[in-house]
Amino acid sequence: MTYVAIDMCTIFKAAVRAALPHAVLVVDHFHLVQLANATVTEVRRRVTVQVRSRRGREGNREWELRNRLRFYDRCAASGLPELERLATTVQTWWPEICAFIRTGITNAGPEGTNRVIKTIGRDAYGFRNPENQRLRTRCATARKSRGSLNSA
């Protein structure tokens, strides 16, 4: 069985389905939790502005609880558009989420490598030699070649 861990992105899903039609897709748990936290934050901010006519701040109960995520099965029936959208997304991706729960497969390694490559790219912005850029990226991401600028 072939497994492919992806972010919750329909473009990635379509690409994997085209290239590996029998692969089991696995949603990386980090992105699911990130989406749920962002949704709860969106609700908290919107409601705080509606109730207090200003942004939240220390001393407000909803501000103090901002880092606690509570996800209820009935968020789809909450009447809150943000939670309904989150519930729809979770329902759409549920087979891939279950695949993560079963397998524990994650794309954390490639995500970390991608972050390093982007950081190197930002650091090298304006450099005139693309070969040096490629070698710097290779040194930063390939353990065997760290410390060596040998292009072989």
CORRA-V742566 format. One record per residue. N is the residue number from 1. RES is the residue in one small letter. D_LAST is the distance of its C-alpha to the last C-alpha in whole Angstrom. Layout:
n=N res=RES d_last=D_LAST
n=N res=RES d_last=D_LAST
This chain:
n=1 res=m d_last=34
n=2 res=t d_last=31
n=3 res=y d_last=31
n=4 res=v d_last=30
n=5 res=a d_last=30
n=6 res=i d_last=31
n=7 res=d d_last=33
n=8 res=m d_last=36
n=9 res=c d_last=35
n=10 res=t d_last=37
n=11 res=i d_last=34
n=12 res=f d_last=32
n=13 res=k d_last=35
n=14 res=a d_last=35
n=15 res=a d_last=31
n=16 res=v d_last=31
n=17 res=r d_last=34
n=18 res=a d_last=33
n=19 res=a d_last=30
n=20 res=l d_last=31
n=21 res=p d_last=35
n=22 res=h d_last=36
n=23 res=a d_last=34
n=24 res=v d_last=35
n=25 res=l d_last=35
n=26 res=v d_last=35
n=27 res=v d_last=36
n=28 res=d d_last=34
n=29 res=h d_last=37
n=30 res=f d_last=36
n=31 res=h d_last=36
n=32 res=l d_last=40
n=33 res=v d_last=41
n=34 res=q d_last=39
n=35 res=l d_last=41
n=36 res=a d_last=45
n=37 res=n d_last=44
n=38 res=a d_last=44
n=39 res=t d_last=47
n=40 res=v d_last=49
n=41 res=t d_last=48
n=42 res=e d_last=49
n=43 res=v d_last=53
n=44 res=r d_last=53
n=45 res=r d_last=53
n=46 res=r d_last=55
n=47 res=v d_last=58
n=48 res=t d_last=58
n=49 res=v d_last=58
n=50 res=q d_last=61
n=51 res=v d_last=63
n=52 res=r d_last=62
n=53 res=s d_last=62
n=54 res=r d_last=59
n=55 res=r d_last=56
n=56 res=g d_last=56
n=57 res=r d_last=56
n=58 res=e d_last=56
n=59 res=g d_last=59
n=60 res=n d_last=59
n=61 res=r d_last=59
n=62 res=e d_last=56
n=63 res=w d_last=54
n=64 res=e d_last=54
n=65 res=l d_last=53
n=66 res=r d_last=50
n=67 res=n d_last=48
n=68 res=r d_last=50
n=69 res=l d_last=49
n=70 res=r d_last=51
n=71 res=f d_last=51
n=72 res=y d_last=54
n=73 res=d d_last=54
n=74 res=r d_last=57
n=75 res=c d_last=55
n=76 res=a d_last=55
n=77 res=a d_last=59
n=78 res=s d_last=59
n=79 res=g d_last=59
n=80 res=l d_last=57
n=81 res=p d_last=54
n=82 res=e d_last=51
n=83 res=l d_last=52
n=84 res=e d_last=53
n=85 res=r d_last=49
n=86 res=l d_last=48
n=87 res=a d_last=50
n=88 res=t d_last=49
n=89 res=t d_last=45
n=90 res=v d_last=45
n=91 res=q d_last=47
n=92 res=t d_last=45
n=93 res=w d_last=42
n=94 res=w d_last=44
n=95 res=p d_last=43
n=96 res=e d_last=39
n=97 res=i d_last=40
n=98 res=c d_last=42
n=99 res=a d_last=39
n=100 res=f d_last=37
n=101 res=i d_last=40
n=102 res=r d_last=40
n=103 res=t d_last=37
n=104 res=g d_last=35
n=105 res=i d_last=32
n=106 res=t d_last=31
n=107 res=n d_last=28
n=108 res=a d_last=28
n=109 res=g d_last=24
n=110 res=p d_last=23
n=111 res=e d_last=25
n=112 res=g d_last=24
n=113 res=t d_last=20
n=114 res=n d_last=22
n=115 res=r d_last=24
n=116 res=v d_last=21
n=117 res=i d_last=19
n=118 res=k d_last=23
n=119 res=t d_last=23
n=120 res=i d_last=20
n=121 res=g d_last=21
n=122 res=r d_last=25
n=123 res=d d_last=24
n=124 res=a d_last=22
n=125 res=y d_last=24
n=126 res=g d_last=25
n=127 res=f d_last=22
n=128 res=r d_last=21
n=129 res=n d_last=18
n=130 res=p d_last=16
n=131 res=e d_last=13
n=132 res=n d_last=14
n=133 res=q d_last=15
n=134 res=r d_last=12
n=135 res=l d_last=10
n=136 res=r d_last=14
n=137 res=t d_last=14
n=138 res=r d_last=11
n=139 res=c d_last=12
n=140 res=a d_last=15
n=141 res=t d_last=15
n=142 res=a d_last=13
n=143 res=r d_last=14
n=144 res=k d_last=12
n=145 res=s d_last=10
n=146 res=r d_last=13
n=147 res=g d_last=14
n=148 res=s d_last=10
n=149 res=l d_last=9
n=150 res=n d_last=6
n=151 res=s d_last=4
n=152 res=a d_last=0
